[in-house]
Amino acid sequence: MTKQATTLDDLISKATDYIKAQLNFSRSVIHKYTRSGKQLKEYMEVNGIKSYNQDVEKQILHHLFKDRTKRELSDGEQYFFAGIQKLTEFQRTGKIEVRDRPKYPRSFEGAIGEVINQFLEYKRVEDRIGVARLRCHKRNLFHFFTYCNQNNIHSLKDVNLAFILQYICGLDSNKPSVTPVHLATLRCFTKYAFEKGHLPVDYSNKLPRCNTKPLSK
């Protein structure tokens, strides 16, 4: 093994140890980031790149994705994109920040907010998801919670399929937060709400996986 490869391996190993110990990422997410590191290593070896830095990050991301935005990438590609950026951040700063925007509340209020809080606690305790994924659920549900309040919907019993589809159609697909993962959170939440008796119908299997095309009733 070359000295350069050892250096990259050490960087990947230390970054992986950091997200395990400090960020409590789930095993599946850690595995996806580890695969990103292996793909990066193969790219550097094929192209004769001796050491890793931010310029290499930009080079490989452009090589793989060209001018596509992050929203246009598949889930697997988005993990690679994020994984490489996190590796660069760790190399430069010795840490990786998980940014939780302050506008999102620590907990949600009202009847719908209480169900959201219960859902998040369920995912944390029963499904044992990591802090990053939990924040993702929280961030995604904040948009739905706000939409309900804006439309004077204060109970899930007043939510129906038409209302949810209207909400999805109104999402700004240009924003990074509007991804298949965003909609997956909504499907997971509506399934949970139905199973707990808060929704009269299980809408989870009726929701789209993306909102790039007009929805039909």
TIDO-100212 format. One record per residue (C-alpha): x negated, y, z negated; residue in three letters; residue number from 1. Coordinates in Angstrom, 2 decimals, always signed. Example, Ala and Ser with C-alpha at 12.3 -4.5 7.8 and 13.67 -1.06 7.14 Angstrom:
<rec><xx>-12.30</xx><yy>-4.50</yy><zz>-7.80</zz><residu>ALA</residu><num>1</num></rec>
<rec><xx>-13.67</xx><yy>-1.06</yy><zz>-7.14</zz><residu>SER</residu><num>2</num></rec>
This chain:
<rec><xx>+0.00</xx><yy>+0.00</yy><zz>+0.00</zz><residu>MET</residu><num>1</num></rec>
<rec><xx>-1.37</xx><yy>+3.37</yy><zz>+0.95</zz><residu>THR</residu><num>2</num></rec>
<rec><xx>-2.06</xx><yy>+6.13</yy><zz>-1.53</zz><residu>LYS</residu><num>3</num></rec>
<rec><xx>+0.54</xx><yy>+8.34</yy><zz>+0.15</zz><residu>GLN</residu><num>4</num></rec>
<rec><xx>+3.20</xx><yy>+5.61</yy><zz>-0.01</zz><residu>ALA</residu><num>5</num></rec>
<rec><xx>+2.40</xx><yy>+5.09</yy><zz>-3.68</zz><residu>THR</residu><num>6</num></rec>
<rec><xx>+2.94</xx><yy>+8.81</yy><zz>-4.30</zz><residu>THR</residu><num>7</num></rec>
<rec><xx>+6.33</xx><yy>+8.71</yy><zz>-2.58</zz><residu>LEU</residu><num>8</num></rec>
<rec><xx>+7.26</xx><yy>+5.53</yy><zz>-4.43</zz><residu>ASP</residu><num>9</num></rec>
<rec><xx>+6.33</xx><yy>+7.21</yy><zz>-7.71</zz><residu>ASP</residu><num>10</num></rec>
<rec><xx>+8.44</xx><yy>+10.25</yy><zz>-6.83</zz><residu>LEU</residu><num>11</num></rec>
<rec><xx>+11.45</xx><yy>+8.08</yy><zz>-5.98</zz><residu>ILE</residu><num>12</num></rec>
<rec><xx>+10.96</xx><yy>+5.96</yy><zz>-9.09</zz><residu>SER</residu><num>13</num></rec>
<rec><xx>+10.71</xx><yy>+8.95</yy><zz>-11.42</zz><residu>LYS</residu><num>14</num></rec>
<rec><xx>+13.71</xx><yy>+10.68</yy><zz>-9.81</zz><residu>ALA</residu><num>15</num></rec>
<rec><xx>+15.72</xx><yy>+7.46</yy><zz>-10.18</zz><residu>THR</residu><num>16</num></rec>
<rec><xx>+14.74</xx><yy>+7.15</yy><zz>-13.84</zz><residu>ASP</residu><num>17</num></rec>
<rec><xx>+15.81</xx><yy>+10.76</yy><zz>-14.36</zz><residu>TYR</residu><num>18</num></rec>
<rec><xx>+19.32</xx><yy>+10.34</yy><zz>-12.95</zz><residu>ILE</residu><num>19</num></rec>
<rec><xx>+19.74</xx><yy>+7.13</yy><zz>-14.95</zz><residu>LYS</residu><num>20</num></rec>
<rec><xx>+18.63</xx><yy>+8.65</yy><zz>-18.27</zz><residu>ALA</residu><num>21</num></rec>
<rec><xx>+19.74</xx><yy>+12.26</yy><zz>-17.94</zz><residu>GLN</residu><num>22</num></rec>
<rec><xx>+22.74</xx><yy>+12.27</yy><zz>-15.58</zz><residu>LEU</residu><num>23</num></rec>
<rec><xx>+24.33</xx><yy>+8.87</yy><zz>-16.28</zz><residu>ASN</residu><num>24</num></rec>
<rec><xx>+25.15</xx><yy>+8.27</yy><zz>-12.61</zz><residu>PHE</residu><num>25</num></rec>
<rec><xx>+27.03</xx><yy>+5.04</yy><zz>-11.86</zz><residu>SER</residu><num>26</num></rec>
<rec><xx>+25.08</xx><yy>+2.03</yy><zz>-10.61</zz><residu>ARG</residu><num>27</num></rec>
<rec><xx>+26.69</xx><yy>+2.23</yy><zz>-7.18</zz><residu>SER</residu><num>28</num></rec>
<rec><xx>+25.65</xx><yy>+5.89</yy><zz>-6.75</zz><residu>VAL</residu><num>29</num></rec>
<rec><xx>+22.11</xx><yy>+5.16</yy><zz>-7.96</zz><residu>ILE</residu><num>30</num></rec>
<rec><xx>+21.91</xx><yy>+2.27</yy><zz>-5.47</zz><residu>HIS</residu><num>31</num></rec>
<rec><xx>+22.97</xx><yy>+4.58</yy><zz>-2.61</zz><residu>LYS</residu><num>32</num></rec>
<rec><xx>+20.34</xx><yy>+7.15</yy><zz>-3.58</zz><residu>TYR</residu><num>33</num></rec>
<rec><xx>+17.71</xx><yy>+4.41</yy><zz>-3.79</zz><residu>THR</residu><num>34</num></rec>
<rec><xx>+18.59</xx><yy>+3.31</yy><zz>-0.27</zz><residu>ARG</residu><num>35</num></rec>
<rec><xx>+18.14</xx><yy>+6.91</yy><zz>+0.85</zz><residu>SER</residu><num>36</num></rec>
<rec><xx>+14.62</xx><yy>+6.83</yy><zz>-0.54</zz><residu>GLY</residu><num>37</num></rec>
<rec><xx>+13.82</xx><yy>+3.65</yy><zz>+1.37</zz><residu>LYS</residu><num>38</num></rec>
<rec><xx>+15.14</xx><yy>+5.16</yy><zz>+4.59</zz><residu>GLN</residu><num>39</num></rec>
<rec><xx>+13.04</xx><yy>+8.25</yy><zz>+3.99</zz><residu>LEU</residu><num>40</num></rec>
<rec><xx>+9.94</xx><yy>+6.14</yy><zz>+3.43</zz><residu>LYS</residu><num>41</num></rec>
<rec><xx>+10.50</xx><yy>+4.23</yy><zz>+6.68</zz><residu>GLU</residu><num>42</num></rec>
<rec><xx>+10.96</xx><yy>+7.50</yy><zz>+8.59</zz><residu>TYR</residu><num>43</num></rec>
<rec><xx>+7.72</xx><yy>+8.93</yy><zz>+7.20</zz><residu>MET</residu><num>44</num></rec>
<rec><xx>+5.74</xx><yy>+5.77</yy><zz>+8.02</zz><residu>GLU</residu><num>45</num></rec>
<rec><xx>+7.06</xx><yy>+5.59</yy><zz>+11.60</zz><residu>VAL</residu><num>46</num></rec>
<rec><xx>+6.26</xx><yy>+9.26</yy><zz>+12.20</zz><residu>ASN</residu><num>47</num></rec>
<rec><xx>+2.88</xx><yy>+9.19</yy><zz>+10.49</zz><residu>GLY</residu><num>48</num></rec>
<rec><xx>+3.87</xx><yy>+11.70</yy><zz>+7.80</zz><residu>ILE</residu><num>49</num></rec>
<rec><xx>+1.40</xx><yy>+11.50</yy><zz>+4.94</zz><residu>LYS</residu><num>50</num></rec>
<rec><xx>+3.17</xx><yy>+13.34</yy><zz>+2.12</zz><residu>SER</residu><num>51</num></rec>
<rec><xx>+6.67</xx><yy>+14.46</yy><zz>+1.26</zz><residu>TYR</residu><num>52</num></rec>
<rec><xx>+7.82</xx><yy>+18.06</yy><zz>+0.82</zz><residu>ASN</residu><num>53</num></rec>
<rec><xx>+10.75</xx><yy>+20.32</yy><zz>+1.66</zz><residu>GLN</residu><num>54</num></rec>
<rec><xx>+9.65</xx><yy>+20.63</yy><zz>+5.28</zz><residu>ASP</residu><num>55</num></rec>
<rec><xx>+9.93</xx><yy>+16.84</yy><zz>+5.63</zz><residu>VAL</residu><num>56</num></rec>
<rec><xx>+13.43</xx><yy>+17.04</yy><zz>+4.13</zz><residu>GLU</residu><num>57</num></rec>
<rec><xx>+14.51</xx><yy>+19.56</yy><zz>+6.78</zz><residu>LYS</residu><num>58</num></rec>
<rec><xx>+12.86</xx><yy>+17.51</yy><zz>+9.54</zz><residu>GLN</residu><num>59</num></rec>
<rec><xx>+14.56</xx><yy>+14.22</yy><zz>+8.72</zz><residu>ILE</residu><num>60</num></rec>
<rec><xx>+17.98</xx><yy>+15.79</yy><zz>+8.10</zz><residu>LEU</residu><num>61</num></rec>
<rec><xx>+17.81</xx><yy>+17.55</yy><zz>+11.46</zz><residu>HIS</residu><num>62</num></rec>
<rec><xx>+16.59</xx><yy>+14.35</yy><zz>+13.13</zz><residu>HIS</residu><num>63</num></rec>
<rec><xx>+19.48</xx><yy>+12.30</yy><zz>+11.76</zz><residu>LEU</residu><num>64</num></rec>
<rec><xx>+22.36</xx><yy>+14.76</yy><zz>+11.76</zz><residu>PHE</residu><num>65</num></rec>
<rec><xx>+21.39</xx><yy>+17.49</yy><zz>+14.25</zz><residu>LYS</residu><num>66</num></rec>
<rec><xx>+23.80</xx><yy>+20.42</yy><zz>+13.86</zz><residu>ASP</residu><num>67</num></rec>
<rec><xx>+26.61</xx><yy>+18.51</yy><zz>+12.14</zz><residu>ARG</residu><num>68</num></rec>
<rec><xx>+27.87</xx><yy>+20.11</yy><zz>+8.94</zz><residu>THR</residu><num>69</num></rec>
<rec><xx>+27.96</xx><yy>+18.11</yy><zz>+5.72</zz><residu>LYS</residu><num>70</num></rec>
<rec><xx>+31.74</xx><yy>+17.83</yy><zz>+6.03</zz><residu>ARG</residu><num>71</num></rec>
<rec><xx>+31.33</xx><yy>+16.06</yy><zz>+9.38</zz><residu>GLU</residu><num>72</num></rec>
<rec><xx>+29.16</xx><yy>+13.30</yy><zz>+7.90</zz><residu>LEU</residu><num>73</num></rec>
<rec><xx>+30.42</xx><yy>+9.89</yy><zz>+6.81</zz><residu>SER</residu><num>74</num></rec>
<rec><xx>+30.44</xx><yy>+9.02</yy><zz>+3.11</zz><residu>ASP</residu><num>75</num></rec>
<rec><xx>+27.19</xx><yy>+7.06</yy><zz>+3.52</zz><residu>GLY</residu><num>76</num></rec>
<rec><xx>+25.54</xx><yy>+9.92</yy><zz>+5.40</zz><residu>GLU</residu><num>77</num></rec>
<rec><xx>+26.65</xx><yy>+12.41</yy><zz>+2.75</zz><residu>GLN</residu><num>78</num></rec>
<rec><xx>+24.98</xx><yy>+10.28</yy><zz>+0.06</zz><residu>TYR</residu><num>79</num></rec>
<rec><xx>+21.77</xx><yy>+10.26</yy><zz>+2.10</zz><residu>PHE</residu><num>80</num></rec>
<rec><xx>+22.00</xx><yy>+14.03</yy><zz>+2.64</zz><residu>PHE</residu><num>81</num></rec>
<rec><xx>+22.54</xx><yy>+14.66</yy><zz>-1.09</zz><residu>ALA</residu><num>82</num></rec>
<rec><xx>+19.96</xx><yy>+12.08</yy><zz>-2.14</zz><residu>GLY</residu><num>83</num></rec>
<rec><xx>+17.17</xx><yy>+13.67</yy><zz>-0.09</zz><residu>ILE</residu><num>84</num></rec>
<rec><xx>+18.04</xx><yy>+17.13</yy><zz>-1.40</zz><residu>GLN</residu><num>85</num></rec>
<rec><xx>+17.98</xx><yy>+15.84</yy><zz>-4.97</zz><residu>LYS</residu><num>86</num></rec>
<rec><xx>+14.59</xx><yy>+14.22</yy><zz>-4.37</zz><residu>LEU</residu><num>87</num></rec>
<rec><xx>+13.20</xx><yy>+17.54</yy><zz>-3.14</zz><residu>THR</residu><num>88</num></rec>
<rec><xx>+14.71</xx><yy>+19.37</yy><zz>-6.11</zz><residu>GLU</residu><num>89</num></rec>
<rec><xx>+13.12</xx><yy>+16.89</yy><zz>-8.51</zz><residu>PHE</residu><num>90</num></rec>
<rec><xx>+9.75</xx><yy>+17.21</yy><zz>-6.79</zz><residu>GLN</residu><num>91</num></rec>
<rec><xx>+9.87</xx><yy>+21.00</yy><zz>-7.02</zz><residu>ARG</residu><num>92</num></rec>
<rec><xx>+11.35</xx><yy>+21.44</yy><zz>-10.52</zz><residu>THR</residu><num>93</num></rec>
<rec><xx>+10.99</xx><yy>+18.16</yy><zz>-12.37</zz><residu>GLY</residu><num>94</num></rec>
<rec><xx>+14.76</xx><yy>+17.97</yy><zz>-12.88</zz><residu>LYS</residu><num>95</num></rec>
<rec><xx>+18.05</xx><yy>+17.65</yy><zz>-11.02</zz><residu>ILE</residu><num>96</num></rec>
<rec><xx>+20.92</xx><yy>+19.99</yy><zz>-11.75</zz><residu>GLU</residu><num>97</num></rec>
<rec><xx>+24.51</xx><yy>+18.77</yy><zz>-11.60</zz><residu>VAL</residu><num>98</num></rec>
<rec><xx>+26.41</xx><yy>+21.93</yy><zz>-10.94</zz><residu>ARG</residu><num>99</num></rec>
<rec><xx>+29.85</xx><yy>+22.19</yy><zz>-12.52</zz><residu>ASP</residu><num>100</num></rec>
<rec><xx>+31.49</xx><yy>+25.45</yy><zz>-11.51</zz><residu>ARG</residu><num>101</num></rec>
<rec><xx>+32.63</xx><yy>+27.42</yy><zz>-14.58</zz><residu>PRO</residu><num>102</num></rec>
<rec><xx>+36.07</xx><yy>+28.16</yy><zz>-13.10</zz><residu>LYS</residu><num>103</num></rec>
<rec><xx>+37.12</xx><yy>+24.56</yy><zz>-13.73</zz><residu>TYR</residu><num>104</num></rec>
<rec><xx>+38.64</xx><yy>+24.18</yy><zz>-17.21</zz><residu>PRO</residu><num>105</num></rec>
<rec><xx>+37.27</xx><yy>+21.80</yy><zz>-19.81</zz><residu>ARG</residu><num>106</num></rec>
<rec><xx>+40.76</xx><yy>+20.38</yy><zz>-20.06</zz><residu>SER</residu><num>107</num></rec>
<rec><xx>+44.05</xx><yy>+20.95</yy><zz>-18.26</zz><residu>PHE</residu><num>108</num></rec>
<rec><xx>+47.18</xx><yy>+22.38</yy><zz>-19.88</zz><residu>GLU</residu><num>109</num></rec>
<rec><xx>+50.87</xx><yy>+21.59</yy><zz>-19.51</zz><residu>GLY</residu><num>110</num></rec>
<rec><xx>+52.64</xx><yy>+18.33</yy><zz>-18.67</zz><residu>ALA</residu><num>111</num></rec>
<rec><xx>+50.74</xx><yy>+17.74</yy><zz>-15.42</zz><residu>ILE</residu><num>112</num></rec>
<rec><xx>+47.49</xx><yy>+18.80</yy><zz>-17.07</zz><residu>GLY</residu><num>113</num></rec>
<rec><xx>+48.02</xx><yy>+16.26</yy><zz>-19.83</zz><residu>GLU</residu><num>114</num></rec>
<rec><xx>+48.36</xx><yy>+13.44</yy><zz>-17.28</zz><residu>VAL</residu><num>115</num></rec>
<rec><xx>+45.19</xx><yy>+14.64</yy><zz>-15.55</zz><residu>ILE</residu><num>116</num></rec>
<rec><xx>+43.34</xx><yy>+14.64</yy><zz>-18.89</zz><residu>ASN</residu><num>117</num></rec>
<rec><xx>+44.56</xx><yy>+11.10</yy><zz>-19.58</zz><residu>GLN</residu><num>118</num></rec>
<rec><xx>+43.47</xx><yy>+9.99</yy><zz>-16.10</zz><residu>PHE</residu><num>119</num></rec>
<rec><xx>+39.98</xx><yy>+11.45</yy><zz>-16.55</zz><residu>LEU</residu><num>120</num></rec>
<rec><xx>+39.62</xx><yy>+9.81</yy><zz>-19.95</zz><residu>GLU</residu><num>121</num></rec>
<rec><xx>+40.79</xx><yy>+6.51</yy><zz>-18.50</zz><residu>TYR</residu><num>122</num></rec>
<rec><xx>+38.19</xx><yy>+6.70</yy><zz>-15.74</zz><residu>LYS</residu><num>123</num></rec>
<rec><xx>+35.48</xx><yy>+7.58</yy><zz>-18.27</zz><residu>ARG</residu><num>124</num></rec>
<rec><xx>+36.28</xx><yy>+4.86</yy><zz>-20.79</zz><residu>VAL</residu><num>125</num></rec>
<rec><xx>+37.87</xx><yy>+2.02</yy><zz>-18.83</zz><residu>GLU</residu><num>126</num></rec>
<rec><xx>+36.09</xx><yy>+2.37</yy><zz>-15.49</zz><residu>ASP</residu><num>127</num></rec>
<rec><xx>+32.90</xx><yy>+3.71</yy><zz>-17.11</zz><residu>ARG</residu><num>128</num></rec>
<rec><xx>+32.19</xx><yy>+6.11</yy><zz>-14.26</zz><residu>ILE</residu><num>129</num></rec>
<rec><xx>+29.18</xx><yy>+8.41</yy><zz>-14.51</zz><residu>GLY</residu><num>130</num></rec>
<rec><xx>+29.29</xx><yy>+12.10</yy><zz>-15.38</zz><residu>VAL</residu><num>131</num></rec>
<rec><xx>+28.76</xx><yy>+13.23</yy><zz>-11.79</zz><residu>ALA</residu><num>132</num></rec>
<rec><xx>+31.68</xx><yy>+11.20</yy><zz>-10.46</zz><residu>ARG</residu><num>133</num></rec>
<rec><xx>+33.87</xx><yy>+12.30</yy><zz>-13.36</zz><residu>LEU</residu><num>134</num></rec>
<rec><xx>+33.12</xx><yy>+15.94</yy><zz>-12.54</zz><residu>ARG</residu><num>135</num></rec>
<rec><xx>+33.99</xx><yy>+15.23</yy><zz>-8.92</zz><residu>CYS</residu><num>136</num></rec>
<rec><xx>+37.42</xx><yy>+13.90</yy><zz>-9.97</zz><residu>HIS</residu><num>137</num></rec>
<rec><xx>+37.92</xx><yy>+16.90</yy><zz>-12.21</zz><residu>LYS</residu><num>138</num></rec>
<rec><xx>+36.96</xx><yy>+19.38</yy><zz>-9.51</zz><residu>ARG</residu><num>139</num></rec>
<rec><xx>+39.21</xx><yy>+17.75</yy><zz>-6.92</zz><residu>ASN</residu><num>140</num></rec>
<rec><xx>+42.23</xx><yy>+17.54</yy><zz>-9.23</zz><residu>LEU</residu><num>141</num></rec>
<rec><xx>+41.80</xx><yy>+21.18</yy><zz>-10.23</zz><residu>PHE</residu><num>142</num></rec>
<rec><xx>+42.85</xx><yy>+22.19</yy><zz>-6.71</zz><residu>HIS</residu><num>143</num></rec>
<rec><xx>+45.99</xx><yy>+20.06</yy><zz>-6.90</zz><residu>PHE</residu><num>144</num></rec>
<rec><xx>+46.76</xx><yy>+21.29</yy><zz>-10.43</zz><residu>PHE</residu><num>145</num></rec>
<rec><xx>+46.46</xx><yy>+24.92</yy><zz>-9.27</zz><residu>THR</residu><num>146</num></rec>
<rec><xx>+48.70</xx><yy>+24.25</yy><zz>-6.26</zz><residu>TYR</residu><num>147</num></rec>
<rec><xx>+51.38</xx><yy>+22.78</yy><zz>-8.53</zz><residu>CYS</residu><num>148</num></rec>
<rec><xx>+51.30</xx><yy>+25.86</yy><zz>-10.78</zz><residu>ASN</residu><num>149</num></rec>
<rec><xx>+51.45</xx><yy>+28.21</yy><zz>-7.81</zz><residu>GLN</residu><num>150</num></rec>
<rec><xx>+54.60</xx><yy>+26.47</yy><zz>-6.63</zz><residu>ASN</residu><num>151</num></rec>
<rec><xx>+56.22</xx><yy>+26.37</yy><zz>-10.09</zz><residu>ASN</residu><num>152</num></rec>
<rec><xx>+55.85</xx><yy>+22.59</yy><zz>-10.34</zz><residu>ILE</residu><num>153</num></rec>
<rec><xx>+55.20</xx><yy>+21.77</yy><zz>-13.98</zz><residu>HIS</residu><num>154</num></rec>
<rec><xx>+56.11</xx><yy>+18.08</yy><zz>-14.12</zz><residu>SER</residu><num>155</num></rec>
<rec><xx>+55.02</xx><yy>+15.17</yy><zz>-11.94</zz><residu>LEU</residu><num>156</num></rec>
<rec><xx>+58.67</xx><yy>+14.06</yy><zz>-11.79</zz><residu>LYS</residu><num>157</num></rec>
<rec><xx>+59.20</xx><yy>+17.07</yy><zz>-9.50</zz><residu>ASP</residu><num>158</num></rec>
<rec><xx>+56.42</xx><yy>+15.95</yy><zz>-7.16</zz><residu>VAL</residu><num>159</num></rec>
<rec><xx>+57.36</xx><yy>+13.97</yy><zz>-4.07</zz><residu>ASN</residu><num>160</num></rec>
<rec><xx>+55.57</xx><yy>+12.77</yy><zz>-0.94</zz><residu>LEU</residu><num>161</num></rec>
<rec><xx>+56.54</xx><yy>+15.83</yy><zz>+1.10</zz><residu>ALA</residu><num>162</num></rec>
<rec><xx>+55.05</xx><yy>+18.12</yy><zz>-1.55</zz><residu>PHE</residu><num>163</num></rec>
<rec><xx>+51.76</xx><yy>+16.18</yy><zz>-1.64</zz><residu>ILE</residu><num>164</num></rec>
<rec><xx>+51.48</xx><yy>+16.14</yy><zz>+2.17</zz><residu>LEU</residu><num>165</num></rec>
<rec><xx>+52.19</xx><yy>+19.85</yy><zz>+2.26</zz><residu>GLN</residu><num>166</num></rec>
<rec><xx>+49.37</xx><yy>+20.36</yy><zz>-0.24</zz><residu>TYR</residu><num>167</num></rec>
<rec><xx>+46.98</xx><yy>+18.29</yy><zz>+1.89</zz><residu>ILE</residu><num>168</num></rec>
<rec><xx>+47.94</xx><yy>+20.17</yy><zz>+5.07</zz><residu>CYS</residu><num>169</num></rec>
<rec><xx>+47.16</xx><yy>+23.45</yy><zz>+3.31</zz><residu>GLY</residu><num>170</num></rec>
<rec><xx>+43.63</xx><yy>+22.43</yy><zz>+2.33</zz><residu>LEU</residu><num>171</num></rec>
<rec><xx>+40.93</xx><yy>+24.44</yy><zz>+4.05</zz><residu>ASP</residu><num>172</num></rec>
<rec><xx>+39.00</xx><yy>+21.77</yy><zz>+5.92</zz><residu>SER</residu><num>173</num></rec>
<rec><xx>+36.06</xx><yy>+24.17</yy><zz>+6.34</zz><residu>ASN</residu><num>174</num></rec>
<rec><xx>+35.29</xx><yy>+24.05</yy><zz>+2.63</zz><residu>LYS</residu><num>175</num></rec>
<rec><xx>+32.76</xx><yy>+21.43</yy><zz>+1.45</zz><residu>PRO</residu><num>176</num></rec>
<rec><xx>+35.14</xx><yy>+20.27</yy><zz>-1.31</zz><residu>SER</residu><num>177</num></rec>
<rec><xx>+37.67</xx><yy>+19.01</yy><zz>+1.24</zz><residu>VAL</residu><num>178</num></rec>
<rec><xx>+36.30</xx><yy>+15.58</yy><zz>+2.09</zz><residu>THR</residu><num>179</num></rec>
<rec><xx>+37.56</xx><yy>+11.99</yy><zz>+2.18</zz><residu>PRO</residu><num>180</num></rec>
<rec><xx>+36.33</xx><yy>+11.80</yy><zz>-1.42</zz><residu>VAL</residu><num>181</num></rec>
<rec><xx>+38.69</xx><yy>+14.67</yy><zz>-2.36</zz><residu>HIS</residu><num>182</num></rec>
<rec><xx>+41.64</xx><yy>+12.77</yy><zz>-0.91</zz><residu>LEU</residu><num>183</num></rec>
<rec><xx>+40.46</xx><yy>+9.50</yy><zz>-2.48</zz><residu>ALA</residu><num>184</num></rec>
<rec><xx>+40.67</xx><yy>+11.18</yy><zz>-5.89</zz><residu>THR</residu><num>185</num></rec>
<rec><xx>+44.26</xx><yy>+12.21</yy><zz>-5.16</zz><residu>LEU</residu><num>186</num></rec>
<rec><xx>+45.18</xx><yy>+8.67</yy><zz>-4.11</zz><residu>ARG</residu><num>187</num></rec>
<rec><xx>+43.58</xx><yy>+7.26</yy><zz>-7.25</zz><residu>CYS</residu><num>188</num></rec>
<rec><xx>+45.37</xx><yy>+9.79</yy><zz>-9.46</zz><residu>PHE</residu><num>189</num></rec>
<rec><xx>+48.82</xx><yy>+9.24</yy><zz>-7.91</zz><residu>THR</residu><num>190</num></rec>
<rec><xx>+48.43</xx><yy>+5.48</yy><zz>-8.31</zz><residu>LYS</residu><num>191</num></rec>
<rec><xx>+47.49</xx><yy>+5.94</yy><zz>-11.97</zz><residu>TYR</residu><num>192</num></rec>
<rec><xx>+50.42</xx><yy>+8.34</yy><zz>-12.52</zz><residu>ALA</residu><num>193</num></rec>
<rec><xx>+52.85</xx><yy>+5.83</yy><zz>-11.01</zz><residu>PHE</residu><num>194</num></rec>
<rec><xx>+51.51</xx><yy>+2.93</yy><zz>-13.08</zz><residu>GLU</residu><num>195</num></rec>
<rec><xx>+51.90</xx><yy>+5.03</yy><zz>-16.25</zz><residu>LYS</residu><num>196</num></rec>
<rec><xx>+55.47</xx><yy>+6.02</yy><zz>-15.34</zz><residu>GLY</residu><num>197</num></rec>
<rec><xx>+54.80</xx><yy>+9.68</yy><zz>-14.57</zz><residu>HIS</residu><num>198</num></rec>
<rec><xx>+55.65</xx><yy>+9.34</yy><zz>-10.87</zz><residu>LEU</residu><num>199</num></rec>
<rec><xx>+58.78</xx><yy>+7.50</yy><zz>-9.69</zz><residu>PRO</residu><num>200</num></rec>
<rec><xx>+57.05</xx><yy>+6.20</yy><zz>-6.53</zz><residu>VAL</residu><num>201</num></rec>
<rec><xx>+53.54</xx><yy>+4.99</yy><zz>-5.76</zz><residu>ASP</residu><num>202</num></rec>
<rec><xx>+52.44</xx><yy>+7.50</yy><zz>-3.12</zz><residu>TYR</residu><num>203</num></rec>
<rec><xx>+48.82</xx><yy>+6.38</yy><zz>-3.07</zz><residu>SER</residu><num>204</num></rec>
<rec><xx>+49.19</xx><yy>+4.10</yy><zz>-0.04</zz><residu>ASN</residu><num>205</num></rec>
<rec><xx>+51.06</xx><yy>+6.80</yy><zz>+1.90</zz><residu>LYS</residu><num>206</num></rec>
<rec><xx>+48.35</xx><yy>+9.45</yy><zz>+1.69</zz><residu>LEU</residu><num>207</num></rec>
<rec><xx>+45.89</xx><yy>+10.06</yy><zz>+4.55</zz><residu>PRO</residu><num>208</num></rec>
<rec><xx>+42.17</xx><yy>+9.52</yy><zz>+4.28</zz><residu>ARG</residu><num>209</num></rec>
<rec><xx>+41.36</xx><yy>+12.86</yy><zz>+5.87</zz><residu>CYS</residu><num>210</num></rec>
<rec><xx>+43.23</xx><yy>+16.01</yy><zz>+6.87</zz><residu>ASN</residu><num>211</num></rec>
<rec><xx>+41.60</xx><yy>+16.71</yy><zz>+10.18</zz><residu>THR</residu><num>212</num></rec>
<rec><xx>+44.79</xx><yy>+15.90</yy><zz>+12.14</zz><residu>LYS</residu><num>213</num></rec>
<rec><xx>+48.30</xx><yy>+17.27</yy><zz>+11.68</zz><residu>PRO</residu><num>214</num></rec>
<rec><xx>+50.40</xx><yy>+15.14</yy><zz>+9.35</zz><residu>LEU</residu><num>215</num></rec>
<rec><xx>+53.74</xx><yy>+13.80</yy><zz>+10.43</zz><residu>SER</residu><num>216</num></rec>
<rec><xx>+56.64</xx><yy>+13.39</yy><zz>+8.04</zz><residu>LYS</residu><num>217</num></rec>
